[in-house]
Amino acid sequence: MWDAIVVGGGLAGWIAGIRAVQRGKKVLLVTEGVGTLFYFSGIFDYGEVERLRHLPKHPYTLFDSQAIVQGQHFVQEICPDYVLTDTPQFAFAVLGTVRQGDLMPSSMALPDRQERGEFVLLAPEGLKDFFPEIVVANMAREFPGWQVTVKRIQVKALAEWTRLGKSVSSIDYANIWRTEEGQSTLAHEIAEIKRQYSEAGRPQEKVFIVLPSLVREYFDASRTISYRTEFSLPVLEMSSFVPSPHGRYLAEYLKHRFTDLGGELMIGARAVSLNAELVTASKVKSCQGLIVHSMGKSLCLKGKKFILATGGLLGGGIKVGMARKSIREGVFDLPLFVPEEWSEPQFLAPQPFAQIGVETDQFLRPLDPANGQVVWDNVHVVGRMLAHWDPWTQRCGGGVAVTSGYAAAELI
Ligand SMILES: Cc1cc2nc3c(=O)[nH]c(=O)nc-3n(C[C@H](O)[C@H](O)[C@H](O)COP(=O)(O)OP(=O)(O)OC[C@H]3O[C@@H](n4cnc5c(N)ncnc54)[C@H](O)[C@@H]3O)c2cc1C
């Protein structure tokens, strides 16, 4: 029997799983896929925490400020390159515009606009949907007074590919930069830029190389081999198009971190229902096990506690049927909060369906919205599965996933 079974391998599930094993618990994480992590920019958005904590039923209302900070420190502990500052941080989005973020790798954080400098955009040949002219124009607009130039870069391994006019994805390039050829190509190009500045007698102190698709953080000492080549000029990473290399490597890293600590993992396995229930003295139901489908077999997994991190509508945790407004939570059949109207005709307005999810008490135990009673005593709901928030308009996706995942692990 496991101390906890975490269902779902998205951001919330990995954070919960890693923290629980770190606390010495025997944990199994069961996941069907990778969730929305492959879209993740590499930047944790927390949103305006204090304002959101005052919105009725927003997940942040379940936690005190200290719990939110603890989650942030945990991210920094497991991803040491991440920096948290008192003032907002900014990074280049893939179009060269500037995007705010709350917790981001130091390699993404932009310098102060007031300190005039220069950007040299390294534009990898054939990078899919990447238009250096547009990027440079946007960068120049965002950083008035800064000089922005572009230098195209070609990798031998992809020369034939780009000659044939085939585009290369951000993930392909991120992989290339991890190879010896990629590392030496980058090091050579950057050294060449430095040499040109030097020969022209131009100052280099404020020159930043900007590169899409480079993912330099996430790997702990034992896994960091050649990725951390120190370049002769500082390199700023941009966020990428989806599928995002940052999200992909973060997912890989979290998986390794979990298993390295002793967490057990079932990938490609779908939790379909609960196995048995028990009514406790306080008349609240307690779940004893889960039925999981894996590799054509049906298994019954026993656990003391369960963390539901199945990601709501996008993650696959909430199923919507063909019949109008037929909607259900897919594992425990938990009651859901569902707004009267699901959509708002104005495209960019907050969409009510984003609020669909499970209401919980402060211990993240599911509640029945009809009567406010706890439904399962030993189930904790985290991440996108929680009701009453909107990651798009409130820009707090990573914040809610980390805070709730971390808090649930503390309850195991
Ligand atoms: C396009 C996009 C971009 C985003 N970018 C950012 C960003 O840059 N920064 C940021 O802070 N936030 C971002 N977010 C928001 C953030 O990614 C999410 O809020 C957060 O990752 C939700 O994590 P989660 O673990 O709750 O769910 P998910 O990531 O959806 O994970 C759910 C997991 O559960 C698994 N699962 C589902 N059902 C079952 C089942 N029955 N059995 C087993 N496994 C199951 C899925 O396979 C998946 O692994 C973005 C969201 C989207 C959609």
The ligand as an ORCA input file, in Angstrom:
! r2SCAN-3c Opt
* xyz 0 1
  C      -1.180     26.506    -23.778
  C      -0.870     26.721    -22.333
  C       0.290     27.397    -21.981
  C       0.586     27.614    -20.630
  N       1.730     28.275    -20.306
  C       2.006     28.535    -19.014
  C       3.184     29.253    -18.657
  O       3.992     29.598    -19.490
  N       3.379     29.531    -17.339
  C       2.508     29.140    -16.374
  O       2.739     29.425    -15.196
  N       1.387     28.440    -16.694
  C       1.121     28.124    -17.976
  N      -0.002     27.424    -18.312
  C      -0.887     26.975    -17.257
  C      -0.307     25.779    -16.536
  O       0.416     24.970    -17.445
  C      -1.409     24.946    -15.952
  O      -2.218     25.711    -15.144
  C      -0.827     23.885    -15.082
  O       0.233     23.265    -15.751
  C      -1.873     22.870    -14.762
  O      -1.194     21.734    -14.325
  P      -1.961     20.466    -13.861
  O      -0.895     19.539    -13.363
  O      -3.063     20.822    -12.955
  O      -2.662     19.858    -15.173
  P      -2.110     19.273    -16.519
  O      -0.848     19.903    -16.908
  O      -3.222     19.326    -17.483
  O      -1.796     17.738    -16.190
  C      -2.811     16.788    -16.027
  C      -2.195     15.398    -16.053
  O      -3.151     14.423    -15.679
  C      -3.079     13.328    -16.579
  N      -4.376     12.663    -16.526
  C      -5.605     13.174    -16.830
  N      -6.559     12.243    -16.582
  C      -5.912     11.148    -16.112
  C      -6.351      9.878    -15.672
  N      -7.642      9.542    -15.639
  N      -5.427      8.962    -15.256
  C      -4.094      9.285    -15.282
  N      -3.627     10.482    -15.673
  C      -4.531     11.401    -16.077
  C      -2.738     13.968    -17.903
  O      -2.203     13.021    -18.803
  C      -1.689     14.987    -17.425
  O      -0.436     14.369    -17.279
  C      -0.302     27.158    -19.633
  C      -1.458     26.469    -19.993
  C      -1.752     26.243    -21.314
  C      -3.001     25.516    -21.654
*
